[in-house]
Amino acid sequence: MEEPVLELTDVLRLLEDHERSADRALSMVPSEAAMSGIAKLPLLLDVYHRYFFNEGGDPASWHFRGGQNLRELETDLTVPLLAELGRAGRVSVRPLSGLGTMTLVLASLGGPPGSDVMTLSPDVGGHYATARLATRLGLRVHELGGPDPHGLDLEHARERLAAVRPALVYVDQSHCLFPVDVASLVETVRRASPGTRVHIDTSQWLGLVLGGVFDNPLDCGADSFGGSTHKTFPGPQKGVFLTRDPRVAEQVEETQEYLISSHHFAATISLGIALLEFRRFGAEYARAVVDNTRRFGALLTERGLTVMAADRGYSAGHQLWLDTDADGVAPRVASDRLFRAGLRVNFMGGLPRVAGQAVRIGLNEPTYRGLAGPELDELADVFTAAVLATEPPETLAARVARLPRRARYGEAADPRSPLVRRALALCAAALSRRGGEVPAELSVASIRNE
C-alpha cells in the first residue's frame, strides 16, 4: 500500500516544528549562511513568479513584462553593488548556484570540446564535481597538486602548464582551511602559459573577499572569480561571476544566453538587498569570522578535542576540521551528539589527505548571529561536552538555546526598525492576498502612519 501524501496541515506542522527547532539551535555548517529577514522578503512576494530578461531596458524587448516595474532592482542595485564590492568592471548575477557558476565558466572559458583545462586535485581541496563536469563538457582535465592539503607545488605547476598549455586554470578549492596563493599561481601561469586564463572559485570565501579580509583575485591578476553567495557571504542561494576583462565578460554573456533561462529574479533582488546591507557591515563581519574561527579552534584544543592544522593556527577563514576519531568518538557519532545538543555540523569523508571521516564546522553563521567573547567560550564548553558525552544532551540543548539568535548585522538586527515593520506588513499582505484581511497592526498603511 502506498504511503499517503502529506496534507497541507502536515506541511505547516513540519515547517512550524522546524522553525521552533531552528530558533533554539545553532548551525555550524560552513557551507550554509543565514541572511536578514528583509533580504528574504522578495522570495515571498509576487516577484518570485516573474521573469526578467531586459537588462538594457529596450522598450521593444519587454517580451516578459512581469518584472518590468522592478528592473532597477537588478540593474541599479544588485549589479552595481556587486561590481563595487568586488572591484570588477563586469559582473553576472545570472548563475543559480556555485555549481551553476562553475558550469558557466567551464563552458565559456574552457574552450571547445577537446580543450585542456586544469583544476585542483582533491588532495589540495579541489571540488568533487569539477573534473566530472568538465569531462561531460568534452574537456580534458589535468590536476594540480601540492606537498600538503593547504598549498600548491608551483614548480610542478609550471612544468605542467608549459607542457599542456590549457585554455583555463579553474581554482576550485572547496574543502579548504587556507586559500591558495592566487598571486603566485597567476604569476606562474602567466610565465609558463601566457594564453591561459585563470578563474578563482570563491564559493567558500566570497564574504571574506568582499569584506576585504582575503585578497581580491582580480587584484592578484586572475581573469575572473565567482561562485555561490550563501557560505561566508550572508545571502541567498545563488551564484555570481566577476571580471575586469571585457572579452571574458562577453564570452560568459554569450554562453549564459543559452545555458541559463530564468535566473530567479527574486533571488537576484534578495542578493541586492544582502549586498546593500553587507556594504555597511561586511568588513567588520569578515574580520570577526576569521578571529572567531581561530579563537574557537584554540578553545576546542584547550578543552581536549583534536583540531587539525593547529600548528598553522587552525584556519585562515571560517572552517575548522576536527579529528574526533583521535578523541575516541566516530565523526558520525559526534555529529549525532551535537545535533541532539542543538548544534548542526558536517561529518564527511573526502577532506584533503584525511583518512576516513572528520567533523567540519564553520563559524560564519554563529558570527552573523552575533556570537563573540564569552559566548564563544560557552559554545566551546557545550560543543566539547556534547562530543565527549559528559553532560546530558537536553541540558546542553538548553544552553545552546540561550545563546544569541538575532542577527547582529543588517536591518534585522533591530526588530523595531520601521523597515522591518514594513517588511512584516508586506509578508502579511502576500499571505492574505487571496483571502482574509491583513491584521490592522501589520498593514503597510498603519506602519507608515506610525
N, C-alpha and C positions, 0 to 999 in steps of 0.2 A: 504493500500500500504506500502511495506517495505521501511524503510529508506535507502537511498543509502549508499553504502560502501565508506568510505573516500578514496580519491585518494592520491597518493604519494605527490603531491603538497600540499594537505591539511595537511598531516602528517608533512611535513617540515615546513609549516607555523606555525602549533601549537607548534612545537619544538622551532622555532625561537622566537615566542611570549613568550614562557615560559622562554627562556634564557634571553631575554630582561628584563622580569619581575624579574627574579632571580637576575640579575645584579643590580637591583635597590632596591630589598627587602632584608630583614634580617630574616633568620629562627631562631626562638627561641623554636623550638620543641625539648624537651630534649631527645627524642628517635632517633634523626637524627644527623648526623655529616657530615661536608664537609671533603674532603681529597684532597691531592695535585693532580694537573693535571698529573704529572708523575706517581703517583700511579694508576690513572685511565687508563693509556696507555694500559696495557695488555688486557683490556676489548674491545679494538677496533681492535686488531691485530689478526693474524692467530691463535695464541694460544687459542683464545676464543673458537674455534671449536674443540679443541683436548682433548682427554682423557690422563690421566697419572695414571698408576697403579703400576709401577715397582720401588718402593722406594729403594729397595735393589740393583738395577742396574744389576740384574741377566741377562746375555746375552740370556739365554733360556726363559726369561719371557717377552720379548718385543712383546706381542701379539697385543698391540696397540702402533704404533710407531710414531704417530703424534707429541707427545710431547717429544720424546726421546732426542733431542738436547738441551732441556731446563730442563732436570731432576734436575740439581743442583740448579735451582731457587727455587725449593721446599726443596730439601734435604740439600742444603748448604747455603740457605738464610732464608726462612720463618721458617722452623722448628728450627734451632739452635738459631735464634734471639728470637723467642717466648720462647724457653726454657731459654735463658739467661735473658731476661727481666722479665719473670715470675718465675725465680729461681726454675724451675721444671726439674726433670730428664727425664720425658717422656711427650710428647705432641701429640695431634692430631689436624690436620688442616682440617680434612675431613668434619665436620658438615657444613651445608649450612647456618645456621642461629642460633639465640638464642634458638628458639623453637626446632630446629633440634638437638641442643646440649642437651636440656632437654630430648627429646625423647631418644637419645642415652644413656644418663646417667641412666634414669629410667629403660630402657630395659637391661642395662648392670649390674647395681649395685643394682637394686631394688629387685632382687630375682625372682624366678619363680612365675607364677600366683598363687594368694592366699597369697603372702607375704605381710607384713605390711611395709608401708613407712610413714614418717612424713614430712609434709610441713608446711609452714606458713599460718595462717589464712589471708584472705583478710583484716581483721581488723588491721593487722600489716604489710600490704603491699604485701601479697602473690600474686603471678601471677594468673590471672583469669583462665589460661588453665591447670595449673599443676594437680589439683585434677581430672579433667575430663580426661586428657591424661593418668594419672596413672591408673585410673579406667578402661579405654579402654584396657590397657595392662594387666588387670586382677589383679592389686594390690589393697590392702585395704589401704585407705588413712585416716590418723589421722592428725589433725591440731594443731599447737602450737599457742598460743595467748599471749597477754600481757596487761598491765594496760593502755597503751596509744598506739597511732599509730606508735611509734618510738622505742619500746623496747619489749623484751620478759620477761615473768614471768618464771624465771629459776627454781624456786621451783616447780611450776606446771609442767614444762617440765621434771624435774627429776622424778616426780611421774608418768607421762605418759610414759616416756621412760622405767622405771622399770617395769611397768605393761605390755607394749606392746612388748618391745624388737624388734623394727623394724630393717629391713635389712639396711635401708637408711634413713638419715635425709637430705632432699633436701631443702636448704635455698633459697627460690625463691623470694626475695624482688624485686618487680617491681615498685610499687608506693612507693617512699622512699625519705625522706629528710635526714635521719640519718641511717647509716648502723648498722646492728645487731652486737653486741659484739661477734665476732666469737670465740675469745679465751675462753671467759667464757662459751659459748654454747658448744664448743668442750669438755671442761673440764667436764661439766655436763653430756654430752653423755658418755664420757669415764668411768665415775664413775657409772652411772646408768645402762648403757647397753654397756659393753665393746666391743661387737662384731659388733656394729652398725657403719656403715661408714657415713661420713659427706661430702656432696658436697655443695659448695657455688656457686650459680649462680651470676656471677659478670657482667651480661649484662649491667646494668646501670653504674657500677663502673669501668669497665676494664681499661680505660685510667688513672683513679686515682690510681688504684692498680699498674699498670705497671710503672706509673710515680712516685711512691713512696710516694704519699700523704696518701693513705689508706694502712693499714696493708695487707701484702700478706697472704691470707688464709692458705697457706701451712706452713708459719712461725707460724701461730696460731694453728697448729695441725690438720687442715682439711685434709681429704684424697685427695681432688681434688677441682678444681674450673674451671670456664669457662663460656662461653656464647657468646653473639653477639659482633661484632667488629666494630660497627658503631654508638655508642652513645657517651660516653666520650672518647672513642678511635677513632681518625680520620682515619678510614679505610673503606674498602669495606663492603657490607652487606654479612657477613659470620659468622661462629661460630668456636670456639676453645675449646679444653679441655686440662687441665694441671694436672699433678700429680707427686709425687715422689715415689709412691708405684708401684713396677714392676708388682705385681699381679693385682692391679687395672687397670694399663695400658693394661695388657694382656686381661682382661675381656672386656674392651672397644674396643680393636682392634678386638677381636673375634666377637663382636656384629656388629661393623661397616662394617664388610665384607659383611653382608647380608642386613644391614639396609641402607647403602649408596653406590650407584654406582658411577656415576660421582660426583666428589666433586668440580666441577667448577674450573678447573686448572688455568684459567686466573685470577679468583678472589683470588686464593691462592698466585699467584705471586704478584698481587696487594697488598695483605696483607703483603707480604715480603718487598715490597718497603716502605709501610707505617711504618712497624716496623723499617726498616733501618733509615728512617727519624726520627721516634719517639725516637730512641736510642740517638739522638743528642739533641732533644728539649723537650723530654717528661716530665722531672722533672720540667722545667720552666713552661711549658704549664699547667701541672696538678695543680701546686700551683696557677697559675693565674686564673684557672677555679674556684677554691674554693674561692679565695679572691674576684673575681668579683661577684660571686653569693651572698656572704654575703653582699658585699657593695651595690649591686643592690637592695637587699631586703630592706636595710636601706633607700636607696634613694626613693624607691616607698612609703615606710611608711611615710617619711618626706613630700611627696607630697600628702598624703591623701588617698592612697589606702590601703586596708586591706590585709596584707601579713601574712599567717599563720605561726605559730611557732616563732613569733617574740621574745617570752620570752626565746627561746632556741638559739637565734642567726640565725634564719630563716632556715639554712640548713648547713649540713656538706659537701655537694657535689655540684652538678650542678643544682639541681631542686629548684624551688620556686613554692608554691601554693598560689593562690590569691582567696579570697572570695569576688568577685565583687558584689555578691548579697548584701553584707553588705554595699556596696557603692552605692546601688540603680541601679545597672546595671546587668542584667542577663548575665551569662557567655557566652551564645551563642551570645548575642548582643555585648558583649565586644570583643569576638573573631572576629566578623564581622567588627567591627570598626577598630580593629588592622590590619586586613587583608587589608582594604582599605587604611590604612596608611603605608602599606608595611612591616608589622610585622606579621610573621606566628607563631601561638601559638596553643596549645591544649586547647580545653574545653571539659570536660568529667565528667561523674559520676564515682563512684566506688573508689574514693580516700579513704584511710582508715579513717573511722568514720567521714566522711564529708557528711552531709545531702545534697542531691541534687547534683548539678554540681559545678565545680570550674574551674578556669583557671590554667593550668600547663605550666610553662615555664622553659627553660634551658639556661644557659649562656655558654654552651660548644662550640657551633658553633660561637657565637659572639666573644668569646675569641680566637678561632682559627683564625678568620678573623682579629684579631688584635685590637679589641676594648679595651681600657684601659683609666684610668684617666678621663679627662674632657669629652671624648667621651661617657663614661657611664652616666655622668650627662645629656648630651644631649639626650641619648637614654631614660633615665628615664623621662625627660621632655616630649618627644614625646609620649612615652608609656602612661603616665598618661593623657595627653591631648586627646589621641585617645580614651581611655576607657571612660573618662568623657565627650567626645564630646565638648571640649571647644575651639577647633580650627578646621577649615575645613580639611577633610582627604587629599585633594590634597596638601595643604600646608605641612601637616605632612609627606606625602609620599615624597615630595621633600627634606625634611630634612633627612629622612631615607636614601634617595639615595646618600646623601653627606657623609654618614658615611663610614668608611673603608670597602672595599670588598676583597682586596687582602690578601691571606693567609700570616700570619706573620711568620709561621714556615715552614720549609722544603724547598726543591729546588724551589718550585713555588713562594716563597717569593721574588725571584729575576728573573723577566721576561727576563733579559738579560743574564742569565746563559747559558753557552754553552749546558748544559744538557737539559734545557728547549727548546732550539732551536732544538736540535737533536730529542727531543720528538715530536715537531711540524712537523719535516720532516717525521718521521715515520707515523704520523697521515695522512699527505698529501699522502704519498705513499700508505697507506692502502685504502684510499678513491678512489684513481685513478688506483689501480692495474688492474682493468678490463676495463679500458677505460680512455683516456685522459693522459696528461703528468703532472708530478709533477712540480709545479712552480719552476723555477730555484732557486729563493731565499729561497725555503723551501726544497731543495734537501739535502739529507744526505751528499753527496759529497761536495756541496758548503759550508755547515756549518762546516764540518770537515776541510776545507781548509782555513777557516777564520783566 
